[in-house]
Amino acid sequence: MTEEYVAELRDKLPKLPDQIISELEGLGIRKDVAKVIYSNPISLQTVYQYKDNPDVDNNKLANAIANGKIKIDNNSDVLIQYSELTKTGNTNEQELTKILSEIIATNPGPVVEYKKGKTNVAGFFVGLAMKATKGTASPQTLAALVNKLLENA
């Protein structure tokens, strides 16, 4: 047997579980999540399919799959589900100001509390705005806008 033949045979051998889990960890996936992904061949195939996609955070994708937040079957588009699940950071101040203005107008009680010095009430408005935007708004932008709007209310 030549060394080439042995190398060829070695390349044909399936990877051991620890090797695959180490590979997944090398992609930035936590070990506990990597074990869950490894245990399901379809999940493993999906993670490998998108591992080089620059729009996908391997750890977030693996977590979403492991936690059942992304449905994997023949009829589902994993990238669409992933982008819906991970879209955050809306910093459009005009859009967010409109949402916050409506929230502030419908909640006069906390505005009075804020004016009395209870500035932690601002978090209440940020929370309502996050709910209204289904978690897609940037919390930092919201916090800054809330303080600005409450000062002028």
Contacts in CASP RR format, 6 or more apart in sequence:
PFRMAT RR
TARGET T0000
AUTHOR 0000-0000-0000
METHOD contacts of the structure
MODEL  1
MTEEYVAELRDKLPKLPDQIISELEGLGIRKDVAKVIYSNPISLQTVYQY
KDNPDVDNNKLANAIANGKIKIDNNSDVLIQYSELTKTGNTNEQELTKIL
SEIIATNPGPVVEYKKGKTNVAGFFVGLAMKATKGTASPQTLAALVNKLL
ENA
15 23 0 8 1.000
17 38 0 8 1.000
20 34 0 8 1.000
20 38 0 8 1.000
20 44 0 8 1.000
21 31 0 8 1.000
21 34 0 8 1.000
21 35 0 8 1.000
21 38 0 8 1.000
24 33 0 8 1.000
24 34 0 8 1.000
24 37 0 8 1.000
24 38 0 8 1.000
24 47 0 8 1.000
24 62 0 8 1.000
25 31 0 8 1.000
25 34 0 8 1.000
27 47 0 8 1.000
27 51 0 8 1.000
27 58 0 8 1.000
27 59 0 8 1.000
27 62 0 8 1.000
28 58 0 8 1.000
28 59 0 8 1.000
29 37 0 8 1.000
29 47 0 8 1.000
29 58 0 8 1.000
29 59 0 8 1.000
29 62 0 8 1.000
30 59 0 8 1.000
30 63 0 8 1.000
33 59 0 8 1.000
33 62 0 8 1.000
33 63 0 8 1.000
33 66 0 8 1.000
34 62 0 8 1.000
36 43 0 8 1.000
36 66 0 8 1.000
37 43 0 8 1.000
37 44 0 8 1.000
37 47 0 8 1.000
37 62 0 8 1.000
37 65 0 8 1.000
37 66 0 8 1.000
38 44 0 8 1.000
42 72 0 8 1.000
43 65 0 8 1.000
43 66 0 8 1.000
43 72 0 8 1.000
46 61 0 8 1.000
46 65 0 8 1.000
46 72 0 8 1.000
46 78 0 8 1.000
47 58 0 8 1.000
47 61 0 8 1.000
47 62 0 8 1.000
47 65 0 8 1.000
49 78 0 8 1.000
50 56 0 8 1.000
50 58 0 8 1.000
50 61 0 8 1.000
50 78 0 8 1.000
50 79 0 8 1.000
50 82 0 8 1.000
51 58 0 8 1.000
53 79 0 8 1.000
55 79 0 8 1.000
55 83 0 8 1.000
56 79 0 8 1.000
56 82 0 8 1.000
57 86 0 8 1.000
60 82 0 8 1.000
60 85 0 8 1.000
60 86 0 8 1.000
61 70 0 8 1.000
61 78 0 8 1.000
61 82 0 8 1.000
63 69 0 8 1.000
64 70 0 8 1.000
64 81 0 8 1.000
64 82 0 8 1.000
64 85 0 8 1.000
64 86 0 8 1.000
65 72 0 8 1.000
69 81 0 8 1.000
69 85 0 8 1.000
70 76 0 8 1.000
70 78 0 8 1.000
70 81 0 8 1.000
70 82 0 8 1.000
70 85 0 8 1.000
71 81 0 8 1.000
72 78 0 8 1.000
87 136 0 8 1.000
88 135 0 8 1.000
88 136 0 8 1.000
88 137 0 8 1.000
88 138 0 8 1.000
89 136 0 8 1.000
89 137 0 8 1.000
89 138 0 8 1.000
89 141 0 8 1.000
90 96 0 8 1.000
90 133 0 8 1.000
90 136 0 8 1.000
90 137 0 8 1.000
90 138 0 8 1.000
90 141 0 8 1.000
91 137 0 8 1.000
91 138 0 8 1.000
91 141 0 8 1.000
93 141 0 8 1.000
93 145 0 8 1.000
96 129 0 8 1.000
96 133 0 8 1.000
96 137 0 8 1.000
96 141 0 8 1.000
96 142 0 8 1.000
96 145 0 8 1.000
97 145 0 8 1.000
97 149 0 8 1.000
99 129 0 8 1.000
99 132 0 8 1.000
99 133 0 8 1.000
99 137 0 8 1.000
100 125 0 8 1.000
100 129 0 8 1.000
100 142 0 8 1.000
100 145 0 8 1.000
100 146 0 8 1.000
100 149 0 8 1.000
101 149 0 8 1.000
103 125 0 8 1.000
103 128 0 8 1.000
103 129 0 8 1.000
103 132 0 8 1.000
104 111 0 8 1.000
104 125 0 8 1.000
104 146 0 8 1.000
104 149 0 8 1.000
104 150 0 8 1.000
104 153 0 8 1.000
107 124 0 8 1.000
107 125 0 8 1.000
107 128 0 8 1.000
110 121 0 8 1.000
110 124 0 8 1.000
110 125 0 8 1.000
111 121 0 8 1.000
111 150 0 8 1.000
111 153 0 8 1.000
113 121 0 8 1.000
114 121 0 8 1.000
114 122 0 8 1.000
114 150 0 8 1.000
114 153 0 8 1.000
115 150 0 8 1.000
115 153 0 8 1.000
119 147 0 8 1.000
121 150 0 8 1.000
122 143 0 8 1.000
122 146 0 8 1.000
122 147 0 8 1.000
122 150 0 8 1.000
123 143 0 8 1.000
123 146 0 8 1.000
125 142 0 8 1.000
125 146 0 8 1.000
125 150 0 8 1.000
126 139 0 8 1.000
126 142 0 8 1.000
126 143 0 8 1.000
126 146 0 8 1.000
127 142 0 8 1.000
129 137 0 8 1.000
129 142 0 8 1.000
129 146 0 8 1.000
130 137 0 8 1.000
130 139 0 8 1.000
130 142 0 8 1.000
END
